Amino acid sequence: MKLYQSVGPNPHVVRMFIAEKGIDVPMETIDVRGGENRQPGYLAVNPRGQSPALVTDDGTLISEITVICEYLEEKFPTPALIGTTPEERGVTRMWTRRIDLGICEPMANGFRYG
Amino acid sequence: MFRPRMRVIPEASEGLKACAQDILGWLDGQMGDNQWVCGDRFSLADILLFCFLDFAQSERVNQPINPDHKWVQAFYERAKARPSANM
């Protein structure tokens, strides 16, 4: 398993999640300020050109931070960061989506477009 | 920095920042005595909220926490104190 990561809030989410889990995931830092994520080498890893991206042990690409975290929760269930019952998981996912769509997206795009 | 890489919409920038603050204000009002977003248990929702608030505090991003958002400010300090926050 390898996490391609960089500066920015999105990789920070995954690194913090990994640290809370107490697991070790090999990481490779890419230079997004220098545009490395838009070069052919990285586009071959994640055609969307965004950081972070996880490549699993069998070579599967998983990107999108909440999805990477869900994958890691399945592979490493404890300590639970999404929930241990359907209700807990539903509540976590509800708040995660509210925060993502209502706060993170406009905040990040407000910054990028400015 | 982003213009050559993706479509940017400069006229939307200020409005989008205000949208984020609106929802932060709404969330602030929902949290009551919660320590974390989902109540007593720390979750992915907290990690997501914290990391974006942290990003927003920088001079470059310049979307600091509104002093009226007391729960959000206290939450930010609580989350920042966790060892994982500095990873």
N, CA and C atoms of all chains as a GROMACS GRO file, in nm:
protein
  603
    1MET      N    1   0.086  -0.119   0.000
    1MET     CA    2   0.000   0.000   0.000
    1MET      C    3   0.089   0.124   0.000
    2LYS      N    4   0.055   0.227  -0.075
    2LYS     CA    5   0.132   0.352  -0.075
    2LYS      C    6   0.039   0.470  -0.089
    3LEU      N    7   0.063   0.572  -0.006
    3LEU     CA    8  -0.015   0.695  -0.016
    3LEU      C    9   0.070   0.801  -0.084
    4TYR      N   10   0.023   0.852  -0.195
    4TYR     CA   11   0.084   0.970  -0.258
    4TYR      C   12   0.021   1.090  -0.190
    5GLN      N   13   0.104   1.180  -0.139
    5GLN     CA   14   0.049   1.289  -0.062
    5GLN      C   15   0.131   1.416  -0.083
    6SER      N   16   0.092   1.524  -0.018
    6SER     CA   17   0.152   1.655  -0.043
    6SER      C   18   0.104   1.753   0.064
    7VAL      N   19   0.138   1.880   0.044
    7VAL     CA   20   0.079   1.987   0.123
    7VAL      C   21  -0.069   1.997   0.086
    8GLY      N   22  -0.144   2.065   0.171
    8GLY     CA   23  -0.287   2.088   0.143
    8GLY      C   24  -0.375   2.018   0.245
    9PRO      N   25  -0.500   2.061   0.255
    9PRO     CA   26  -0.589   2.005   0.358
    9PRO      C   27  -0.630   1.861   0.329
   10ASN      N   28  -0.641   1.825   0.204
   10ASN     CA   29  -0.688   1.690   0.172
   10ASN      C   30  -0.591   1.581   0.216
   11PRO      N   31  -0.462   1.593   0.180
   11PRO     CA   32  -0.368   1.493   0.233
   11PRO      C   33  -0.361   1.496   0.386
   12HIS      N   34  -0.376   1.613   0.446
   12HIS     CA   35  -0.374   1.625   0.592
   12HIS      C   36  -0.483   1.537   0.654
   13VAL      N   37  -0.601   1.537   0.597
   13VAL     CA   38  -0.711   1.453   0.647
   13VAL      C   39  -0.668   1.307   0.651
   14VAL      N   40  -0.610   1.260   0.543
   14VAL     CA   41  -0.574   1.117   0.537
   14VAL      C   42  -0.458   1.088   0.631
   15ARG      N   43  -0.359   1.176   0.638
   15ARG     CA   44  -0.247   1.154   0.731
   15ARG      C   45  -0.296   1.152   0.876
   16MET      N   46  -0.388   1.241   0.910
   16MET     CA   47  -0.440   1.246   1.047
   16MET      C   48  -0.520   1.119   1.077
   17PHE      N   49  -0.600   1.075   0.980
   17PHE     CA   50  -0.678   0.951   0.996
   17PHE      C   51  -0.584   0.832   1.019
   18ILE      N   52  -0.478   0.824   0.939
   18ILE     CA   53  -0.379   0.717   0.952
   18ILE      C   54  -0.314   0.722   1.090
   19ALA      N   55  -0.280   0.841   1.138
   19ALA     CA   56  -0.217   0.857   1.270
   19ALA      C   57  -0.313   0.816   1.380
   20GLU      N   58  -0.441   0.851   1.369
   20GLU     CA   59  -0.541   0.812   1.469
   20GLU      C   60  -0.556   0.660   1.473
   21LYS      N   61  -0.543   0.596   1.358
   21LYS     CA   62  -0.554   0.449   1.350
   21LYS      C   63  -0.430   0.381   1.409
   22GLY      N   64  -0.320   0.454   1.416
   22GLY     CA   65  -0.196   0.393   1.466
   22GLY      C   66  -0.135   0.294   1.369
   23ILE      N   67  -0.158   0.313   1.240
   23ILE     CA   68  -0.103   0.224   1.138
   23ILE      C   69   0.011   0.293   1.064
   24ASP      N   70   0.089   0.210   0.992
   24ASP     CA   71   0.202   0.261   0.916
   24ASP      C   72   0.172   0.247   0.768
   25VAL      N   73   0.161   0.355   0.697
   25VAL     CA   74   0.138   0.348   0.552
   25VAL      C   75   0.253   0.419   0.482
   26PRO      N   76   0.328   0.348   0.396
   26PRO     CA   77   0.436   0.416   0.321
   26PRO      C   78   0.379   0.532   0.240
   27MET      N   79   0.454   0.641   0.238
   27MET     CA   80   0.406   0.761   0.170
   27MET      C   81   0.509   0.813   0.072
   28GLU      N   82   0.461   0.876  -0.033
   28GLU     CA   83   0.548   0.945  -0.126
   28GLU      C   84   0.494   1.086  -0.141
   29THR      N   85   0.581   1.183  -0.120
   29THR     CA   86   0.540   1.323  -0.130
   29THR      C   87   0.558   1.373  -0.271
   30ILE      N   88   0.453   1.437  -0.322
   30ILE     CA   89   0.463   1.498  -0.456
   30ILE      C   90   0.451   1.650  -0.442
   31ASP      N   91   0.511   1.717  -0.537
   31ASP     CA   92   0.523   1.862  -0.529
   31ASP      C   93   0.407   1.927  -0.606
   32VAL      N   94   0.297   1.951  -0.535
   32VAL     CA   95   0.181   2.008  -0.604
   32VAL      C   96   0.201   2.156  -0.636
   33ARG      N   97   0.274   2.225  -0.550
   33ARG     CA   98   0.298   2.368  -0.581
   33ARG      C   99   0.375   2.380  -0.712
   34GLY      N  100   0.465   2.284  -0.735
   34GLY     CA  101   0.544   2.283  -0.859
   34GLY      C  102   0.471   2.216  -0.975
   35GLY      N  103   0.349   2.169  -0.950
   35GLY     CA  104   0.269   2.111  -1.057
   35GLY      C  105   0.301   1.967  -1.092
   36GLU      N  106   0.374   1.898  -1.003
   36GLU     CA  107   0.410   1.759  -1.032
   36GLU      C  108   0.286   1.671  -1.052
   37ASN      N  109   0.176   1.706  -0.984
   37ASN     CA  110   0.055   1.624  -0.994
   37ASN      C  111  -0.011   1.634  -1.131
   38ARG      N  112   0.028   1.730  -1.213
   38ARG     CA  113  -0.029   1.744  -1.347
   38ARG      C  114   0.066   1.693  -1.455
   39GLN      N  115   0.175   1.629  -1.412
   39GLN     CA  116   0.271   1.573  -1.508
   39GLN      C  117   0.235   1.427  -1.537
   40PRO      N  118   0.281   1.375  -1.652
   40PRO     CA  119   0.244   1.239  -1.693
   40PRO      C  120   0.274   1.131  -1.588
   41GLY      N  121   0.385   1.147  -1.515
   41GLY     CA  122   0.421   1.046  -1.416
   41GLY      C  123   0.313   1.027  -1.311
   42TYR      N  124   0.259   1.138  -1.259
   42TYR     CA  125   0.155   1.127  -1.156
   42TYR      C  126   0.019   1.100  -1.218
   43LEU      N  127  -0.008   1.152  -1.335
   43LEU     CA  128  -0.136   1.125  -1.402
   43LEU      C  129  -0.151   0.976  -1.432
   44ALA      N  130  -0.039   0.906  -1.446
   44ALA     CA  131  -0.045   0.761  -1.463
   44ALA      C  132  -0.092   0.692  -1.335
   45VAL      N  133  -0.066   0.754  -1.220
   45VAL     CA  134  -0.112   0.702  -1.091
   45VAL      C  135  -0.258   0.738  -1.070
   46ASN      N  136  -0.288   0.871  -1.079
   46ASN     CA  137  -0.424   0.920  -1.060
   46ASN      C  138  -0.459   1.012  -1.176
   47PRO      N  139  -0.535   0.964  -1.272
   47PRO     CA  140  -0.564   1.044  -1.391
   47PRO      C  141  -0.638   1.175  -1.361
   48ARG      N  142  -0.694   1.184  -1.243
   48ARG     CA  143  -0.762   1.308  -1.202
   48ARG      C  144  -0.661   1.416  -1.163
   49GLY      N  145  -0.538   1.374  -1.137
   49GLY     CA  146  -0.432   1.471  -1.108
   49GLY      C  147  -0.439   1.534  -0.970
   50GLN      N  148  -0.509   1.471  -0.877
   50GLN     CA  149  -0.524   1.530  -0.745
   50GLN      C  150  -0.451   1.448  -0.640
   51SER      N  151  -0.413   1.516  -0.531
   51SER     CA  152  -0.348   1.454  -0.417
   51SER      C  153  -0.441   1.468  -0.298
   52PRO      N  154  -0.457   1.365  -0.214
   52PRO     CA  155  -0.379   1.242  -0.211
   52PRO      C  156  -0.440   1.132  -0.298
   53ALA      N  157  -0.365   1.024  -0.313
   53ALA     CA  158  -0.415   0.904  -0.379
   53ALA      C  159  -0.352   0.783  -0.311
   54LEU      N  160  -0.432   0.680  -0.292
   54LEU     CA  161  -0.383   0.557  -0.230
   54LEU      C  162  -0.375   0.448  -0.338
   55VAL      N  163  -0.262   0.378  -0.341
   55VAL     CA  164  -0.254   0.260  -0.428
   55VAL      C  165  -0.246   0.140  -0.334
   56THR      N  166  -0.341   0.048  -0.347
   56THR     CA  167  -0.350  -0.066  -0.255
   56THR      C  168  -0.244  -0.171  -0.286
   57ASP      N  169  -0.236  -0.272  -0.200
   57ASP     CA  170  -0.136  -0.379  -0.217
   57ASP      C  171  -0.150  -0.449  -0.352
   58ASP      N  172  -0.272  -0.458  -0.404
   58ASP     CA  173  -0.288  -0.524  -0.534
   58ASP      C  174  -0.289  -0.424  -0.651
   59GLY      N  175  -0.247  -0.301  -0.625
   59GLY     CA  176  -0.231  -0.203  -0.733
   59GLY      C  177  -0.356  -0.126  -0.769
   60THR      N  178  -0.461  -0.135  -0.686
   60THR     CA  179  -0.584  -0.060  -0.715
   60THR      C  180  -0.569   0.084  -0.669
   61LEU      N  181  -0.610   0.178  -0.753
   61LEU     CA  182  -0.612   0.319  -0.715
   61LEU      C  183  -0.740   0.349  -0.637
   62ILE      N  184  -0.724   0.408  -0.518
   62ILE     CA  185  -0.839   0.463  -0.446
   62ILE      C  186  -0.808   0.609  -0.422
   63SER      N  187  -0.885   0.700  -0.478
   63SER     CA  188  -0.867   0.842  -0.446
   63SER      C  189  -0.997   0.897  -0.389
   64GLU      N  190  -0.998   1.023  -0.356
   64GLU     CA  191  -1.106   1.094  -0.284
   64GLU      C  192  -1.092   1.065  -0.134
   65ILE      N  193  -1.069   1.168  -0.057
   65ILE     CA  194  -1.020   1.149   0.081
   65ILE      C  195  -1.117   1.071   0.170
   66THR      N  196  -1.247   1.099   0.161
   66THR     CA  197  -1.339   1.027   0.248
   66THR      C  198  -1.346   0.880   0.209
   67VAL      N  199  -1.325   0.853   0.081
   67VAL     CA  200  -1.327   0.716   0.031
   67VAL      C  201  -1.201   0.642   0.076
   68ILE      N  202  -1.085   0.709   0.069
   68ILE     CA  203  -0.961   0.650   0.120
   68ILE      C  204  -0.979   0.615   0.267
   69CYS      N  205  -1.039   0.706   0.344
   69CYS     CA  206  -1.060   0.680   0.487
   69CYS      C  207  -1.156   0.564   0.510
   70GLU      N  208  -1.262   0.555   0.432
   70GLU     CA  209  -1.355   0.442   0.444
   70GLU      C  210  -1.282   0.311   0.415
   71TYR      N  211  -1.197   0.311   0.313
   71TYR     CA  212  -1.119   0.190   0.278
   71TYR      C  213  -1.030   0.150   0.395
   72LEU      N  214  -0.960   0.249   0.454
   72LEU     CA  215  -0.870   0.220   0.566
   72LEU      C  216  -0.948   0.172   0.688
   73GLU      N  217  -1.068   0.225   0.707
   73GLU     CA  218  -1.152   0.180   0.819
   73GLU      C  219  -1.190   0.033   0.800
   74GLU      N  220  -1.216  -0.007   0.676
   74GLU     CA  221  -1.250  -0.148   0.649
   74GLU      C  222  -1.130  -0.239   0.671
   75LYS      N  223  -1.011  -0.192   0.626
   75LYS     CA  224  -0.891  -0.276   0.640
   75LYS      C  225  -0.841  -0.281   0.784
   76PHE      N  226  -0.859  -0.171   0.857
   76PHE     CA  227  -0.807  -0.158   0.993
   76PHE      C  228  -0.920  -0.103   1.081
   77PRO      N  229  -1.011  -0.190   1.128
   77PRO     CA  230  -1.135  -0.143   1.191
   77PRO      C  231  -1.117  -0.072   1.326
   78THR      N  232  -1.002  -0.096   1.394
   78THR     CA  233  -0.990  -0.031   1.525
   78THR      C  234  -0.867   0.058   1.533
   79PRO      N  235  -0.878   0.167   1.606
   79PRO     CA  236  -1.001   0.221   1.666
   79PRO      C  237  -1.097   0.270   1.558
   80ALA      N  238  -1.225   0.255   1.581
   80ALA     CA  239  -1.324   0.294   1.482
   80ALA      C  240  -1.326   0.446   1.470
   81LEU      N  241  -1.320   0.496   1.348
   81LEU     CA  242  -1.328   0.640   1.324
   81LEU      C  243  -1.453   0.676   1.243
   82ILE      N  244  -1.524   0.572   1.196
   82ILE     CA  245  -1.650   0.596   1.125
   82ILE      C  246  -1.765   0.544   1.211
   83GLY      N  247  -1.751   0.426   1.268
   83GLY     CA  248  -1.849   0.378   1.365
   83GLY      C  249  -1.853   0.228   1.371
   84THR      N  250  -1.910   0.178   1.479
   84THR     CA  251  -1.915   0.034   1.501
   84THR      C  252  -2.055  -0.023   1.479
   85THR      N  253  -2.154   0.061   1.459
   85THR     CA  254  -2.289   0.014   1.428
   85THR      C  255  -2.338   0.088   1.303
   86PRO      N  256  -2.443   0.036   1.236
   86PRO     CA  257  -2.495   0.109   1.121
   86PRO      C  258  -2.538   0.251   1.156
   87GLU      N  259  -2.593   0.267   1.277
   87GLU     CA  260  -2.640   0.401   1.318
   87GLU      C  261  -2.522   0.496   1.337
   88GLU      N  262  -2.417   0.448   1.405
   88GLU     CA  263  -2.299   0.532   1.422
   88GLU      C  264  -2.239   0.569   1.288
   89ARG      N  265  -2.228   0.470   1.200
   89ARG     CA  266  -2.169   0.497   1.068
   89ARG      C  267  -2.257   0.593   0.989
   90GLY      N  268  -2.388   0.577   1.000
   90GLY     CA  269  -2.479   0.669   0.932
   90GLY      C  270  -2.462   0.812   0.980
   91VAL      N  271  -2.452   0.829   1.110
   91VAL     CA  272  -2.437   0.963   1.167
   91VAL      C  273  -2.302   1.024   1.126
   92THR      N  274  -2.196   0.945   1.134
   92THR     CA  275  -2.064   0.997   1.093
   92THR      C  276  -2.068   1.040   0.947
   93ARG      N  277  -2.125   0.954   0.862
   93ARG     CA  278  -2.129   0.985   0.718
   93ARG      C  279  -2.216   1.106   0.689
   94MET      N  280  -2.326   1.121   0.762
   94MET     CA  281  -2.412   1.238   0.744
   94MET      C  282  -2.335   1.366   0.775
   95TRP      N  283  -2.269   1.370   0.890
   95TRP     CA  284  -2.194   1.490   0.927
   95TRP      C  285  -2.075   1.513   0.836
   96THR      N  286  -2.010   1.405   0.795
   96THR     CA  287  -1.897   1.419   0.704
   96THR      C  288  -1.943   1.483   0.573
   97ARG      N  289  -2.055   1.438   0.522
   97ARG     CA  290  -2.107   1.494   0.395
   97ARG      C  291  -2.153   1.638   0.413
   98ARG      N  292  -2.220   1.668   0.524
   98ARG     CA  293  -2.263   1.806   0.550
   98ARG      C  294  -2.142   1.899   0.555
   99ILE      N  295  -2.036   1.854   0.625
   99ILE     CA  296  -1.917   1.936   0.640
   99ILE      C  297  -1.844   1.949   0.507
  100ASP      N  298  -1.835   1.838   0.434
  100ASP     CA  299  -1.764   1.839   0.306
  100ASP      C  300  -1.833   1.933   0.206
  101LEU      N  301  -1.963   1.912   0.186
  101LEU     CA  302  -2.036   1.990   0.086
  101LEU      C  303  -2.060   2.133   0.131
  102GLY      N  304  -2.088   2.152   0.260
  102GLY     CA  305  -2.129   2.284   0.309
  102GLY      C  306  -2.015   2.375   0.351
  103ILE      N  307  -1.905   2.315   0.391
  103ILE     CA  308  -1.794   2.396   0.443
  103ILE      C  309  -1.668   2.377   0.360
  104CYS      N  310  -1.621   2.253   0.346
  104CYS     CA  311  -1.491   2.230   0.283
  104CYS      C  312  -1.488   2.272   0.136
  105GLU      N  313  -1.589   2.231   0.060
  105GLU     CA  314  -1.590   2.264  -0.083
  105GLU      C  315  -1.593   2.414  -0.110
  106PRO      N  316  -1.688   2.488  -0.051
  106PRO     CA  317  -1.687   2.632  -0.078
  106PRO      C  318  -1.563   2.702  -0.022
  107MET      N  319  -1.514   2.654   0.091
  107MET     CA  320  -1.394   2.714   0.150
  107MET      C  321  -1.275   2.696   0.056
  108ALA      N  322  -1.256   2.574   0.008
  108ALA     CA  323  -1.143   2.544  -0.080
  108ALA      C  324  -1.158   2.614  -0.214
  109ASN      N  325  -1.276   2.613  -0.271
  109ASN     CA  326  -1.294   2.681  -0.400
  109ASN      C  327  -1.289   2.832  -0.386
  110GLY      N  328  -1.335   2.884  -0.272
  110GLY     CA  329  -1.319   3.027  -0.245
  110GLY      C  330  -1.173   3.068  -0.250
  111PHE      N  331  -1.090   2.980  -0.197
  111PHE     CA  332  -0.945   3.003  -0.200
  111PHE      C  333  -0.889   2.986  -0.341
  112ARG      N  334  -0.924   2.878  -0.408
  112ARG     CA  335  -0.865   2.848  -0.540
  112ARG      C  336  -0.904   2.952  -0.645
  113TYR      N  337  -1.026   3.002  -0.636
  113TYR     CA  338  -1.075   3.093  -0.740
  113TYR      C  339  -1.028   3.238  -0.719
  114GLY      N  340  -0.975   3.263  -0.600
  114GLY     CA  341  -0.945   3.403  -0.564
  114GLY      C  342  -0.815   3.456  -0.625
  115MET      N  343  -0.227   3.046  -0.892
  115MET     CA  344  -0.163   2.914  -0.903
  115MET      C  345  -0.253   2.814  -0.972
  116PHE      N  346  -0.382   2.828  -0.953
  116PHE     CA  347  -0.474   2.726  -1.004
  116PHE      C  348  -0.519   2.751  -1.147
  117ARG      N  349  -0.510   2.877  -1.193
  117ARG     CA  350  -0.570   2.911  -1.323
  117ARG      C  351  -0.525   2.820  -1.438
  118PRO      N  352  -0.395   2.789  -1.453
  118PRO     CA  353  -0.359   2.703  -1.567
  118PRO      C  354  -0.406   2.557  -1.552
  119ARG      N  355  -0.445   2.516  -1.433
  119ARG     CA  356  -0.471   2.374  -1.408
  119ARG      C  357  -0.618   2.338  -1.413
  120MET      N  358  -0.704   2.435  -1.393
  120MET     CA  359  -0.846   2.406  -1.380
  120MET      C  360  -0.921   2.536  -1.409
  121ARG      N  361  -1.051   2.524  -1.431
  121ARG     CA  362  -1.133   2.642  -1.448
  121ARG      C  363  -1.144   2.714  -1.315
  122VAL      N  364  -1.115   2.843  -1.312
  122VAL     CA  365  -1.136   2.923  -1.191
  122VAL      C  366  -1.248   3.024  -1.218
  123ILE      N  367  -1.316   3.063  -1.111
  123ILE     CA  368  -1.432   3.154  -1.124
  123ILE      C  369  -1.410   3.267  -1.023
  124PRO      N  370  -1.325   3.364  -1.058
  124PRO     CA  371  -1.287   3.466  -0.960
  124PRO      C  372  -1.406   3.539  -0.898
  125GLU      N  373  -1.510   3.562  -0.976
  125GLU     CA  374  -1.625   3.637  -0.923
  125GLU      C  375  -1.703   3.556  -0.818
  126ALA      N  376  -1.676   3.427  -0.809
  126ALA     CA  377  -1.744   3.344  -0.709
  126ALA      C  378  -1.667   3.332  -0.578
  127SER      N  379  -1.543   3.378  -0.579
  127SER     CA  380  -1.454   3.352  -0.465
  127SER      C  381  -1.510   3.405  -0.332
  128GLU      N  382  -1.549   3.531  -0.329
  128GLU     CA  383  -1.596   3.588  -0.203
  128GLU      C  384  -1.728   3.524  -0.159
  129GLY      N  385  -1.816   3.500  -0.252
  129GLY     CA  386  -1.944   3.436  -0.220
  129GLY      C  387  -1.927   3.296  -0.163
  130LEU      N  388  -1.833   3.221  -0.220
  130LEU     CA  389  -1.809   3.084  -0.172
  130LEU      C  390  -1.753   3.086  -0.030
  131LYS      N  391  -1.661   3.178  -0.002
  131LYS     CA  392  -1.609   3.190   0.134
  131LYS      C  393  -1.722   3.221   0.231
  132ALA      N  394  -1.814   3.308   0.190
  132ALA     CA  395  -1.928   3.343   0.275
  132ALA      C  396  -2.021   3.224   0.295
  133CYS      N  397  -2.040   3.143   0.192
  133CYS     CA  398  -2.121   3.020   0.205
  133CYS      C  399  -2.062   2.928   0.312
  134ALA      N  400  -1.931   2.911   0.309
  134ALA     CA  401  -1.865   2.824   0.408
  134ALA      C  402  -1.889   2.878   0.549
  135GLN      N  403  -1.881   3.009   0.565
  135GLN     CA  404  -1.903   3.069   0.697
  135GLN      C  405  -2.048   3.053   0.742
  136ASP      N  406  -2.141   3.060   0.649
  136ASP     CA  407  -2.283   3.040   0.683
  136ASP      C  408  -2.303   2.901   0.745
  137ILE      N  409  -2.246   2.800   0.683
  137ILE     CA  410  -2.267   2.663   0.730
  137ILE      C  411  -2.187   2.638   0.858
  138LEU      N  412  -2.071   2.701   0.870
  138LEU     CA  413  -1.999   2.692   0.997
  138LEU      C  414  -2.083   2.752   1.110
  139GLY      N  415  -2.149   2.861   1.082
  139GLY     CA  416  -2.237   2.923   1.181
  139GLY      C  417  -2.353   2.832   1.218
  140TRP      N  418  -2.411   2.768   1.117
  140TRP     CA  419  -2.522   2.672   1.140
  140TRP      C  420  -2.472   2.557   1.229
  141LEU      N  421  -2.357   2.501   1.193
  141LEU     CA  422  -2.301   2.389   1.268
  141LEU      C  423  -2.273   2.431   1.412
  142ASP      N  424  -2.216   2.550   1.428
  142ASP     CA  425  -2.184   2.603   1.561
  142ASP      C  426  -2.307   2.600   1.652
  143GLY      N  427  -2.420   2.636   1.593
  143GLY     CA  428  -2.545   2.639   1.668
  143GLY      C  429  -2.605   2.503   1.698
  144GLN      N  430  -2.561   2.401   1.626
  144GLN     CA  431  -2.618   2.265   1.642
  144GLN      C  432  -2.546   2.185   1.749
  145MET      N  433  -2.424   2.228   1.788
  145MET     CA  434  -2.336   2.137   1.862
  145MET      C  435  -2.361   2.131   2.012
  146GLY      N  436  -2.430   2.228   2.072
  146GLY     CA  437  -2.462   2.222   2.215
  146GLY      C  438  -2.340   2.190   2.298
  147ASP      N  439  -2.352   2.083   2.379
  147ASP     CA  440  -2.243   2.041   2.467
  147ASP      C  441  -2.151   1.938   2.405
  148ASN      N  442  -2.171   1.908   2.278
  148ASN     CA  443  -2.087   1.804   2.215
  148ASN      C  444  -1.939   1.837   2.228
  149GLN      N  445  -1.861   1.734   2.257
  149GLN     CA  446  -1.718   1.752   2.251
  149GLN      C  447  -1.671   1.743   2.106
  150TRP      N  448  -1.737   1.649   2.035
  150TRP     CA  449  -1.702   1.627   1.895
  150TRP      C  450  -1.827   1.640   1.809
  151VAL      N  451  -1.812   1.645   1.681
  151VAL     CA  452  -1.926   1.665   1.590
  151VAL      C  453  -2.035   1.561   1.613
  152CYS      N  454  -1.997   1.433   1.628
  152CYS     CA  455  -2.096   1.326   1.646
  152CYS      C  456  -2.128   1.299   1.794
  153GLY      N  457  -2.089   1.388   1.882
  153GLY     CA  458  -2.118   1.372   2.024
  153GLY      C  459  -1.991   1.340   2.102
  154ASP      N  460  -1.993   1.222   2.169
  154ASP     CA  461  -1.877   1.186   2.251
  154ASP      C  462  -1.766   1.121   2.171
  155ARG      N  463  -1.798   1.067   2.056
  155ARG     CA  464  -1.695   0.992   1.986
  155ARG      C  465  -1.630   1.074   1.875
  156PHE      N  466  -1.498   1.070   1.874
  156PHE     CA  467  -1.417   1.136   1.774
  156PHE      C  468  -1.428   1.057   1.644
  157SER      N  469  -1.445   1.126   1.533
  157SER     CA  470  -1.470   1.054   1.408
  157SER      C  471  -1.408   1.125   1.288
  158LEU      N  472  -1.427   1.063   1.173
  158LEU     CA  473  -1.383   1.120   1.046
  158LEU      C  474  -1.439   1.260   1.025
  159ALA      N  475  -1.561   1.285   1.072
  159ALA     CA  476  -1.621   1.418   1.058
  159ALA      C  477  -1.535   1.524   1.125
  160ASP      N  478  -1.479   1.490   1.242
  160ASP     CA  479  -1.393   1.585   1.314
  160ASP      C  480  -1.262   1.607   1.241
  161ILE      N  481  -1.206   1.499   1.188
  161ILE     CA  482  -1.080   1.510   1.115
  161ILE      C  483  -1.097   1.601   0.993
  162LEU      N  484  -1.206   1.581   0.920
  162LEU     CA  485  -1.234   1.663   0.802
  162LEU      C  486  -1.251   1.810   0.841
  163LEU      N  487  -1.334   1.836   0.941
  163LEU     CA  488  -1.359   1.974   0.983
  163LEU      C  489  -1.230   2.039   1.032
  164PHE      N  490  -1.155   1.969   1.118
  164PHE     CA  491  -1.032   2.026   1.172
  164PHE      C  492  -0.931   2.062   1.063
  165CYS      N  493  -0.906   1.967   0.973
  165CYS     CA  494  -0.800   1.990   0.873
  165CYS      C  495  -0.832   2.107   0.781
  166PHE      N  496  -0.960   2.126   0.750
  166PHE     CA  497  -0.996   2.240   0.666
  166PHE      C  498  -0.993   2.370   0.744
  167LEU      N  499  -1.032   2.368   0.870
  167LEU     CA  500  -1.019   2.488   0.953
  167LEU      C  501  -0.872   2.526   0.966
  168ASP      N  502  -0.787   2.425   0.981
  168ASP     CA  503  -0.644   2.448   0.997
  168ASP      C  504  -0.586   2.513   0.870
  169PHE      N  505  -0.626   2.460   0.756
  169PHE     CA  506  -0.588   2.515   0.626
  169PHE      C  507  -0.633   2.661   0.615
  170ALA      N  508  -0.753   2.688   0.663
  170ALA     CA  509  -0.812   2.821   0.649
  170ALA      C  510  -0.747   2.926   0.738
  171GLN      N  511  -0.679   2.882   0.845
  171GLN     CA  512  -0.616   2.980   0.938
  171GLN      C  513  -0.492   3.046   0.880
  172SER      N  514  -0.432   2.983   0.780
  172SER     CA  515  -0.304   3.036   0.729
  172SER      C  516  -0.328   3.173   0.665
  173GLU      N  517  -0.222   3.254   0.666
  173GLU     CA  518  -0.230   3.389   0.606
  173GLU      C  519  -0.271   3.383   0.460
  174ARG      N  520  -0.217   3.282   0.393
  174ARG     CA  521  -0.240   3.268   0.249
  174ARG      C  522  -0.388   3.240   0.219
  175VAL      N  523  -0.450   3.157   0.302
  175VAL     CA  524  -0.590   3.119   0.278
  175VAL      C  525  -0.684   3.222   0.341
  176ASN      N  526  -0.646   3.271   0.460
  176ASN     CA  527  -0.712   3.386   0.519
  176ASN      C  528  -0.865   3.372   0.533
  177GLN      N  529  -0.909   3.262   0.591
  177GLN     CA  530  -1.050   3.245   0.627
  177GLN      C  531  -1.055   3.205   0.774
  178PRO      N  532  -1.015   3.298   0.864
  178PRO     CA  533  -1.003   3.261   1.006
  178PRO      C  534  -1.139   3.231   1.068
  179ILE      N  535  -1.136   3.160   1.181
  179ILE     CA  536  -1.260   3.126   1.252
  179ILE      C  537  -1.326   3.254   1.302
  180ASN      N  538  -1.453   3.266   1.276
  180ASN     CA  539  -1.532   3.381   1.323
  180ASN      C  540  -1.539   3.377   1.476
  181PRO      N  541  -1.503   3.485   1.545
  181PRO     CA  542  -1.507   3.484   1.692
  181PRO      C  543  -1.646   3.456   1.750
  182ASP      N  544  -1.751   3.479   1.672
  182ASP     CA  545  -1.887   3.444   1.718
  182ASP      C  546  -1.910   3.293   1.722
  183HIS      N  547  -1.827   3.218   1.651
  183HIS     CA  548  -1.845   3.073   1.642
  183HIS      C  549  -1.768   3.007   1.756
  184LYS      N  550  -1.821   3.017   1.876
  184LYS     CA  551  -1.748   2.976   1.998
  184LYS      C  552  -1.723   2.825   2.002
  185TRP      N  553  -1.824   2.746   1.961
  185TRP     CA  554  -1.804   2.600   1.964
  185TRP      C  555  -1.694   2.563   1.865
  186VAL      N  556  -1.698   2.623   1.746
  186VAL     CA  557  -1.599   2.591   1.643
  186VAL      C  558  -1.459   2.625   1.692
  187GLN      N  559  -1.444   2.739   1.759
  187GLN     CA  560  -1.312   2.778   1.811
  187GLN      C  561  -1.263   2.678   1.916
  188ALA      N  562  -1.351   2.640   2.008
  188ALA     CA  563  -1.313   2.545   2.113
  188ALA      C  564  -1.282   2.407   2.053
  189PHE      N  565  -1.362   2.366   1.955
  189PHE     CA  566  -1.339   2.239   1.885
  189PHE      C  567  -1.202   2.241   1.818
  190TYR      N  568  -1.171   2.351   1.750
  190TYR     CA  569  -1.044   2.361   1.678
  190TYR      C  570  -0.926   2.341   1.775
  191GLU      N  571  -0.933   2.405   1.892
  191GLU     CA  572  -0.825   2.391   1.992
  191GLU      C  573  -0.816   2.247   2.043
  192ARG      N  574  -0.933   2.186   2.069
  192ARG     CA  575  -0.936   2.047   2.118
  192ARG      C  576  -0.874   1.952   2.016
  193ALA      N  577  -0.913   1.968   1.891
  193ALA     CA  578  -0.863   1.878   1.786
  193ALA      C  579  -0.714   1.901   1.762
  194LYS      N  580  -0.672   2.027   1.767
  194LYS     CA  581  -0.531   2.061   1.742
  194LYS      C  582  -0.439   2.002   1.848
  195ALA      N  583  -0.494   1.978   1.968
  195ALA     CA  584  -0.415   1.922   2.077
  195ALA      C  585  -0.390   1.772   2.062
  196ARG      N  586  -0.461   1.706   1.974
  196ARG     CA  587  -0.439   1.562   1.953
  196ARG      C  588  -0.307   1.542   1.879
  197PRO      N  589  -0.229   1.442   1.919
  197PRO     CA  590  -0.100   1.418   1.852
  197PRO      C  591  -0.114   1.399   1.700
  198SER      N  592  -0.223   1.341   1.658
  198SER     CA  593  -0.243   1.314   1.515
  198SER      C  594  -0.260   1.442   1.433
  199ALA      N  595  -0.293   1.550   1.498
  199ALA     CA  596  -0.323   1.676   1.426
  199ALA      C  597  -0.201   1.733   1.355
  200ASN      N  598  -0.083   1.700   1.407
  200ASN     CA  599   0.039   1.756   1.348
  200ASN      C  600   0.101   1.669   1.242
  201MET      N  601   0.033   1.559   1.206
  201MET     CA  602   0.089   1.467   1.105
  201MET      C  603   0.071   1.524   0.964
   0.00000   0.00000   0.00000
